[in-house]
Amino acid sequence: MIQTSTGERLVLVVSDLLLLAGAFLLAYTLRFYLGVFEVTSVPPPPPLEYGRGYLVGALLFLLVFRSRQLYGELLARGIDVAERVIGAATLASTLLLAATFFDRSFSYSRTVFLFIWVLACATMAIPRWAVIKRRRMRYERGVGLIPALIVGTSERALDLHERLSSHRRYGLDVLGLVSVGDQGEVPGEVKVFGELAELEQLLEASGARELLLAHDLERLRLFELLELCERRDVEVRMVPHTIDLFITPADLTELFGVPFVAVREDRVDRLSLALKRVFDLAAASALLLVSLPVLALLALLIRRDGGPAFFVQRRIGYGGEAFRLWKLRSMVHDAEARLKEVVDLEALDEPVYKVQDDPRVTPIGRLIRRWSLDELPQLFNVILGEMSLVGPRPEVESVVARYNAHQRRRLKAKPGLTGLQQVLARGSLDLEERIRLDVYYTRRRSFVFDLWILARTPLAVLLGRGAH
């Protein structure tokens, strides 16, 4: 979380009021002067009536946004901010529309309020993204970082240290570790400040303002630590046993005052799945229709080199189910038979490989791989329901057969034409990073998240990083 300063909160409030005023004005213009979605032609109503609606709407939006913590704190990821803004704008717009039914003196256009909702959802995250971007730029320069210590020297603590040290843009300056007698192998570049028994002196000497607890303490010792940190105004955050579970708010439950984490990785409601399927079907059909001339031309060019234009391969999808994946052929026609010439699957330390300068790739294959055009036929797989537009990439059967329980977690979402891994770590050979991104997607997926990934995919393709 990024706590906003008084100045930033004032900027956000003023920005919201101006953006909402612009939404009202544009919605009024679209409906009554441009006739968008016009059902019956009516003269433009008095603008002052909608000005009165704006005052009520501004109050509702400010109250709802405040209740959703959109002024007091900002989430570190822009997509999280967008989802929270859309939810808050939807609630505020619904309340505003409901309020119009109690105004008997004037009949407001429902179309105007539909436009206001769309414009609010589209614009009101922008000031918050700007605040986050400004904060991240300052953090990356080392300005305003919050000094922090990690309690523990276990693998969990070292993993946390590595992640936070390489992502300073989130605002923490990890100074080092505090030992609790669980000494494992600590790399030389990681500083161990001292023992937990000396915590007060360590906090004083280091100036740490946050303590990340990555070690399970005995009950009374934990209370003593919390009391000490509260006295020194040091924030304490407890790190779960398995960071890679990616706990979400939906996992948190309570029973008779006892908190529980109920982890179910394929927990997606049916309405969301139905919405995703409708969107996949509509978007894939439209994309396929537009790309058919390109697809036909590429198929002819590939055929001129000899061999079939398409390559069909057995891949593993959702729940471990196999399906036939379609691609434009970018390799020689006997590429699978020659796989052992370039890689020995049995000798791999991890079930992942990518061959640099693969001799089996044809000249036109290099071109279509560079721009990911070989993936276009997978739009058929999306239409058939075997794949989605967004999700973890489907892997070959021989690689999936070597997955461990953690790696099999990526099979809990329908495979996608693009995914989080493709926009953030395209071409990466680090299996742990790839699995982490895919699992994070399965735990975090939503319709807005899918749209965010789709919006970033063209840039990843144009840059061509990791395309082989």
Secondary structure, 3 states (H helix, E strand, C coil): CEECCHHHHHHHHHHHHHHHHHHHHHHHHHHHCCCCCCCCCCCCCCHHHHHHHHHHHHHHHHHHHHHCCCCCEECCCHHHHHHHHHHHHHHHHHHHHHHHCCCCCCCCCHHHHHHHHHHHHHHCCHHHHHHHHHHHHHHHCCCCCEEEEEECCCHHHHHHHHHHHCCHHHCEEEEEEEECCCCCCCCCCCCEEEEHHHHHHHHHHHCCCEEEECCCCCHHHHHHHHHHHHHCCCEEEECCCCHHHCCCHHHEEEECCEEEECCCCCCCCHHHHHHHHHHHHHHHHHHHHHHHHHHHHHHHHHHHCCCCCEEEEEEECHHHCEEEEEEECCECCCCCCCHHHHCCHHHCCCCCCCCCCCCCECHHHHHHHHCCHHHCCHHHHHHCCCCEEECCCCEEHHHHCCCCCCHHHHHHCCCEEECHHHHHCCCCCCHHHHHHHHHHHHHHCCHHHHHHHHHHHHHHHHHCCCCC
